[in-house]
C-alpha cells in the first residue's frame, strides 16, 4: 500500500458562493466518510486562509506565509491506497465535492513512520 497526499491550494474554493458552502462541506465530508469506510483514510482537513508561522533554520519565528511561496496549502488529506490509479479516483471524488482541482503526490516510504 502507498500513501498519497491529495491537496488543493489556498484560494481554490474562492469562486464558490457563500450560500453553497454548507452543501460543499457536506459533500466533502461524505467522501471523507466513504474513505474511512473503505479503510484508506489516514488524516486530512482544511486550513485557514494563509494562517502560517515560519520557523527558520536558525529557530527564528516570523509571521507567515513565506513571501517566497506563491500559493499556500488550502486543504489536504493523506490516503493509503493500493495504486496511483486508486489515488486518482479518490482525488476525482474530492475535486467534485470541493469544486476545485486536486493535486496528488505520492509520499516517500519511510520505515520509521
C-alpha positions in Angstrom: 0.0 0.0 0.0 1.2 3.5 -0.8 0.3 6.8 0.8 -0.7 9.8 -1.2 -1.1 13.5 -0.4 -4.2 14.9 -2.1 -4.4 18.7 -1.8 -5.6 22.0 -3.1 -4.2 25.5 -3.0 -5.4 28.2 -0.7 -8.0 30.3 -2.6 -9.0 27.4 -4.9 -12.5 27.5 -3.4 -12.9 31.3 -3.5 -15.2 31.0 -6.6 -17.8 29.2 -4.6 -20.7 31.4 -3.4 -21.0 31.6 0.4 -24.5 30.1 0.3 -23.1 26.9 -1.4 -20.5 26.2 1.4 -22.8 24.1 3.5 -23.6 21.8 0.6 -19.9 21.7 -0.4 -18.9 20.8 3.2 -21.5 18.0 3.4 -20.5 16.6 0.1 -16.8 16.7 1.0 -17.5 15.1 4.4 -19.4 12.3 2.6 -16.3 11.5 0.6 -14.3 11.5 3.8 -16.8 9.1 5.4 -16.5 6.8 2.3 -12.7 6.9 2.5 -12.9 6.0 6.2 -15.3 3.1 5.5 -13.0 1.9 2.7 -10.1 1.9 5.2 -8.0 4.3 3.1 -8.3 7.5 5.2 -5.2 8.5 7.3 -5.8 12.2 8.1 -6.8 15.4 6.5 -8.5 18.8 6.8 -8.8 22.3 5.6 -6.5 25.1 6.6 -7.4 28.7 7.5 -6.5 31.3 4.8 -2.8 31.9 4.9 -2.6 31.4 8.7 1.0 30.4 9.0 4.1 31.0 11.1 7.5 30.4 9.6 10.2 28.8 11.8 13.6 29.4 10.2 16.6 27.0 10.3 18.1 29.3 12.9 15.0 29.0 15.1 13.7 32.5 14.2 10.0 32.9 14.2 8.2 35.2 11.8 4.5 35.6 10.7 3.8 33.7 7.5 3.3 32.6 5.0 6.8 32.7 3.5 6.7 35.5 0.9 8.8 33.4 -1.5 5.9 30.9 -1.8 3.2 32.0 -4.3 0.4 29.8 -3.0 -0.3 28.3 0.3 -2.0 25.0 1.1 -5.8 25.2 1.4 -6.6 21.7 2.4 -5.3 18.2 2.2 -5.8 14.5 3.0 -3.5 11.6 3.2 -4.8 8.3 1.9 -3.3 4.8 1.9 -4.3 3.0 -1.3 -3.1 0.1 -3.5 -2.2 2.2 -6.6 -1.7 5.6 -8.2 -5.0 4.9 -10.1 -6.8 4.5 -6.8 -5.4 7.8 -5.6 -6.6 9.4 -8.8 -10.1 8.1 -8.3 -10.3 9.4 -4.8 -8.8 12.8 -5.9 -11.6 13.0 -8.6 -14.2 12.5 -5.9 -12.7 15.2 -3.7 -12.4 17.5 -6.7 -16.1 17.1 -7.5 -17.1 17.6 -3.8 -14.8 20.6 -3.2 -15.5 22.1 -6.6 -11.7 22.6 -7.2 -8.8 20.7 -8.7 -6.8 18.4 -6.5 -3.1 17.7 -6.7 -1.7 14.2 -6.0 1.7 13.4 -4.6 3.0 10.0 -3.5 4.6 10.1 -0.1 8.0 8.5 0.1 8.1 5.3 2.1 9.8 5.7 5.5 10.1 2.6 7.6 10.1 4.7 10.7 6.6 6.2 10.1 
